[in-house]
């Protein structure tokens, strides 16, 4: 595929980020396409190891040269993290509210997306940089423990927290993490609105804990919230921005956090389909509209430039983008809840994925494939 000279970097990003950034977006934030292509000079400081704007901007190939990412053959594993940040609370430590792993086997012909429960009991390694000695606890805490900056209790570092989370996920799955993104909730609704909303099959009735039918937030009350609730009825639904974000955040529903993980994955797939089917890369005016709607809530880290990575992933067919739900159960004694653990079937999938046998394993265990 040879691209013309008109808006080349933005074209690669809208194509390639259908596989990368759209996954990240649903976890809780909005990606900055102009920043990742090197056009945004006002973006915040990236994580250590992320490409500088100038290095990303030099990715434009000549018509006769190789495309970006031509040397990337796979396998690739990407870690996408949605962070529960409360910026109005001084010193609030970031928690990984959602952890998604996108694995693309060698050849880059298919992709598998699965979630790890936020309360998954894991061994978190020692992290001297944050003064953490290591221990076994919930996955979500690894980012908060890693974010602590000695001597600066009011200034936690999300980038530093990601380092410990990445090490924890890699240790648990046995997968090398090649790149990742950390996001917050801000801006996601604007992106969905810029795309004209998203069509999704709601697989169970979901009543919102947070929103009223008009989109306003419900009133807080002792023990929870009060007032009318937005309800997502089972069936085909067209969701606008705030509805898509709200739907993907609900976990106090039948199936709990596992159902929320499934809904997030389904929304990822729906957004990917939307971007690809509308051919946004061939519509400069729509590209500008989407770019204008995005904020600066994504931080990328990886060895390859994100332009190269995105372009390499753009060849994954939409029908080869498999959503995988890993079953699990609570851990504890009596009424004491310690966290979650994956079942043997779920753990075995990760083992087979690492060995390059995921497709055969899913054929033998079709219940793990999330329908959309």
C-alpha positions in Angstrom: 0.0 0.0 0.0 1.5 3.3 -1.1 0.0 6.5 0.4 -0.1 9.9 -1.3 1.4 13.0 0.2 -1.9 14.4 1.6 -2.1 14.1 5.4 -0.1 10.8 5.4 0.6 10.6 9.1 -3.0 11.1 10.1 -4.0 8.4 7.5 -1.7 5.8 9.0 -2.9 6.6 12.5 -6.6 6.2 11.7 -6.0 2.9 9.9 -3.5 1.4 12.3 -5.0 2.8 15.5 -8.2 1.0 14.8 -6.3 -2.0 16.2 -4.2 -0.1 18.8 -5.7 3.1 20.0 -9.3 2.1 19.7 -8.6 -0.7 22.1 -6.9 1.8 24.4 -9.7 4.3 24.0 -12.4 2.1 25.5 -10.4 1.3 28.5 -11.0 4.8 29.6 -9.7 7.7 27.6 -9.0 9.5 24.3 -5.9 9.2 22.2 -4.2 12.2 20.8 -3.7 11.4 17.1 -1.9 14.7 16.4 0.4 14.1 19.3 1.3 10.6 18.3 2.1 11.7 14.8 4.3 14.5 16.1 2.0 17.4 15.3 0.9 18.3 18.8 3.5 20.5 20.5 1.5 21.1 23.7 1.2 17.5 24.8 2.4 16.5 28.3 5.6 14.5 29.1 5.4 10.9 27.7 6.4 7.8 29.5 10.1 6.8 29.5 10.8 5.0 26.2 8.0 6.7 24.2 8.9 8.3 20.9 9.5 12.1 20.8 7.3 14.2 18.5 10.2 14.7 16.2 11.0 11.0 15.8 7.4 10.2 15.1 7.1 13.0 12.6 10.0 11.6 10.5 8.1 8.4 9.7 6.7 9.7 6.4 8.0 7.3 3.7 8.9 8.3 0.1 6.5 6.8 -2.5 9.3 4.3 -3.4 10.4 3.5 0.1 9.1 0.8 2.5 6.0 1.7 4.5 6.4 2.4 8.3 6.7 -0.7 10.4 7.7 -2.9 7.5 10.3 -4.6 9.7 7.7 -5.5 12.4 6.7 -9.1 11.9 5.4 -10.1 15.4 4.6 -11.5 17.7 3.5 -8.3 19.5 1.9 -7.9 22.9 0.3 -4.5 23.8 -0.8 -3.5 27.3 -3.7 -1.1 27.5 -4.6 0.4 30.9 -7.5 2.4 32.0 -6.6 4.5 35.1 -8.9 5.4 37.9 -7.6 8.9 38.5 -9.2 11.6 40.6 -7.4 14.7 39.6 -9.3 16.8 42.1 -7.9 14.8 45.0 -4.4 15.9 45.9 -2.0 13.0 45.9 -4.5 10.5 44.6 -2.6 7.3 43.5 -3.7 5.9 40.1 -5.3 2.5 40.1 -5.5 0.4 37.0 -9.3 0.2 36.7 -9.2 -1.9 33.5 -6.3 -4.0 32.1 -6.5 -5.2 28.5 -3.9 -7.2 26.7 -3.8 -7.3 22.8 -1.6 -10.1 21.5 -0.8 -10.3 17.7 1.0 -13.5 16.7 3.9 -13.7 14.3 2.8 -12.7 10.8 0.3 -10.1 12.1 -2.6 -11.8 10.5 -4.9 -12.1 13.6 -5.2 -10.6 17.0 -6.5 -11.7 20.4 -7.9 -9.3 23.0 -8.4 -10.3 26.6 -8.9 -8.6 30.0 -7.4 -9.4 33.3 -9.6 -8.8 36.3 -8.7 -5.6 38.3 -8.9 -7.7 41.5 -6.8 -10.6 40.1 -4.5 -11.9 42.8 -0.9 -11.7 41.5 2.6 -11.6 42.7 3.8 -8.0 42.4 7.6 -7.8 42.2 9.7 -5.6 44.4 10.1 -2.1 43.0 12.9 -0.1 44.7 12.2 3.0 42.7 8.9 3.4 44.7 10.1 1.8 47.9 7.8 -1.2 47.4 9.2 -4.6 48.7 6.8 -6.8 46.7 3.9 -9.0 47.7 0.8 -10.9 46.6 -2.3 -8.7 46.2 -4.8 -7.4 43.7 -3.5 -6.4 40.3 -5.1 -2.9 40.5 -2.7 -2.1 43.4 0.4 -2.6 41.4 0.0 0.7 39.6 -0.7 2.6 42.8 2.2 1.0 44.6 4.5 1.7 41.7 3.4 5.4 41.4 4.7 6.4 44.8 7.6 8.8 44.7 9.7 8.7 47.8 9.8 12.1 49.5 6.8 13.3 47.3 3.7 11.8 48.9 1.4 14.3 47.1 3.0 13.8 43.6 2.4 10.2 42.5 3.7 9.2 39.1 1.4 7.4 36.7 4.3 6.7 34.4 6.2 5.1 37.2 3.1 3.1 38.2 2.8 1.8 34.7 6.4 0.3 35.0 5.4 -1.9 37.9 2.1 -2.8 36.4 3.8 -3.9 33.1 6.3 -6.0 35.1 3.4 -7.6 37.0 1.4 -8.4 34.0 4.4 -9.8 32.1 5.3 -12.0 35.1 1.8 -13.3 35.4 1.2 -14.0 31.7 4.7 -14.9 30.7 4.3 -12.5 27.7 6.8 -9.8 26.8 5.1 -6.5 26.7 6.2 -4.6 23.6 4.3 -1.4 24.0 1.5 0.0 26.0 -0.8 2.9 26.7 -2.2 4.5 29.9 -5.4 6.4 29.7 -8.0 8.2 31.8 -11.8 8.6 31.2 -11.6 12.2 29.8 -12.5 12.8 26.2 -13.9 9.3 25.2 -17.4 10.6 24.8 -16.2 13.4 22.5 -14.5 10.8 20.2 -17.6 8.6 20.0 -19.7 11.7 19.2 -17.2 12.8 16.5 -17.6 9.3 14.9 -21.4 9.8 15.0 -22.0 7.3 17.8 -21.5 3.5 17.8 -23.8 0.6 17.1 -23.5 -2.3 19.5 -25.5 -5.4 20.6 -26.3 -5.0 24.3 -26.2 -8.6 25.5 -28.0 -8.0 28.9 -30.1 -5.3 30.5 -27.8 -2.8 32.2 -28.9 -0.1 34.6 -26.4 2.7 35.1 -25.1 3.3 38.6 -23.9 6.8 37.6 -26.1 8.4 35.0 -29.7 9.6 34.6 -31.6 9.1 31.3 -30.7 12.6 30.3 -27.0 12.0 30.8 -26.6 14.0 34.0 -25.0 12.4 37.0 -27.2 10.9 39.6 -27.2 12.4 43.1 -25.0 10.8 45.7 -26.6 9.5 48.8 -25.5 7.5 51.9 -24.6 4.0 50.6 -24.8 4.9 46.9 -26.7 7.0 44.4 -30.3 8.1 44.1 -32.7 9.2 41.3 -33.7 7.8 37.9 -31.2 5.6 36.1 -30.2 5.4 32.5 -31.0 1.8 31.3 -29.5 0.0 28.4 -32.0 -2.6 27.2 -30.9 -5.9 25.6 -30.7 -5.7 21.8 -29.2 -3.6 19.0 -28.5 -0.1 20.3 -27.0 3.1 19.0 -25.0 4.8 21.7 -23.7 8.3 21.8 -20.5 9.3 23.6 -21.6 9.5 27.2 -23.8 6.4 26.8 -20.9 4.3 25.4 -18.5 5.3 28.2 -21.2 4.8 30.8 -22.2 1.4 29.5 -18.6 0.2 29.4 -18.0 1.3 33.0 -20.8 -0.6 34.7 -19.7 -3.6 36.9 -22.4 -3.8 39.5 -24.5 -5.9 37.1 -25.2 -9.6 36.5 -21.7 -11.1 35.9 -19.9 -8.3 37.8 -16.5 -7.3 36.5 -16.4 -10.2 34.1 -19.5 -8.8 32.3 -17.9 -5.4 32.3 -14.8 -6.8 30.7 -16.9 -8.4 28.0 -18.8 -5.2 27.3 -15.6 -3.2 27.0 -14.3 -5.8 24.5 -17.5 -5.7 22.5 -17.4 -1.9 22.3 -13.7 -2.1 21.2 -14.8 -4.3 18.3 -17.8 -2.0 17.4 -15.5 1.1 17.3 -12.9 -0.7 15.3 -15.6 -1.8 12.8 -17.0 1.8 12.7 -13.6 3.3 11.8 -12.8 0.7 9.2 -16.2 0.6 7.6 -16.5 4.3 7.2 -13.1 4.5 5.6 -12.1 7.6 7.7 -8.6 7.6 6.3 -10.0 8.5 2.9 -12.0 11.4 4.2 -9.7 14.3 5.2 -12.6 16.4 6.6 -13.7 13.6 8.9 -10.1 13.1 10.0 -9.9 16.7 11.0 -13.2 16.5 12.8 -12.1 13.4 14.8 -8.7 14.9 15.6 -10.3 18.1 16.8 -12.4 16.2 19.3 -9.5 14.4 21.0 -7.7 15.3 24.2 -4.4 14.6 25.7 -5.1 11.7 28.0 -3.1 9.0 26.3 0.6 8.2 27.2 2.3 5.7 25.0 5.4 3.6 25.8 7.2 1.2 23.5 10.4 0.3 21.7 8.9 1.0 18.2 7.5 4.3 17.1 3.8 4.3 17.4 3.4 5.3 13.7 5.4 2.1 12.8 3.4 0.0 15.2 0.0 1.3 14.1 0.8 0.8 10.4 2.0 -2.7 11.0 -1.3 -3.5 12.9 -3.5 -2.0 10.2 -3.4 -5.2 8.2 -5.2 -7.3 10.8 -8.6 -8.2 9.3 -11.6 -7.2 11.3 -12.9 -10.8 11.2 -9.6 -12.0 12.7 -9.9 -9.7 15.7 -10.9 -12.3 18.4 -12.3 -11.2 21.8 -11.5 -13.7 24.6 -13.3 -13.8 27.9 -11.2 -15.5 30.7 -13.4 -17.0 33.4 -12.5 -16.6 37.0 -13.9 -16.8 40.6 -13.5 -15.1 43.9 -10.8 -16.1 46.4 -11.2 -15.9 50.1 -12.2 -17.7 53.3 -15.7 -17.5 54.6 -16.9 -13.9 54.2 -13.4 -12.6 53.7 -12.8 -11.6 50.0 -9.2 -11.4 48.9 -9.6 -11.0 45.1 -10.1 -13.0 41.9 -8.3 -15.9 40.3 -8.7 -17.3 36.7 -10.0 -20.8 36.3 -7.8 -23.5 34.9 -9.4 -23.0 31.5 -8.6 -19.3 31.6 -5.0 -19.8 32.7 -4.5 -22.5 30.0 -5.5 -20.1 27.3 -2.7 -17.8 28.3 -0.3 -20.7 28.2 -1.5 -21.8 24.7 -1.4 -18.2 23.5 2.2 -17.9 24.6 3.1 -21.1 22.7 1.4 -20.0 19.5 -1.5 -22.4 19.8 -4.4 -20.0 20.7 -6.5 -20.7 17.7 -6.6 -24.5 18.3 -7.3 -24.0 22.0 -10.2 -21.7 21.2 -11.7 -24.2 18.8 -11.6 -26.7 21.6 -13.0 -24.2 24.1 -15.5 -22.1 22.1 -17.2 -20.7 25.2 -14.1 -18.4 25.7 -14.8 -16.5 22.5 -16.8 -13.4 23.2 -19.7 -12.8 20.8 -20.3 -9.4 19.5 
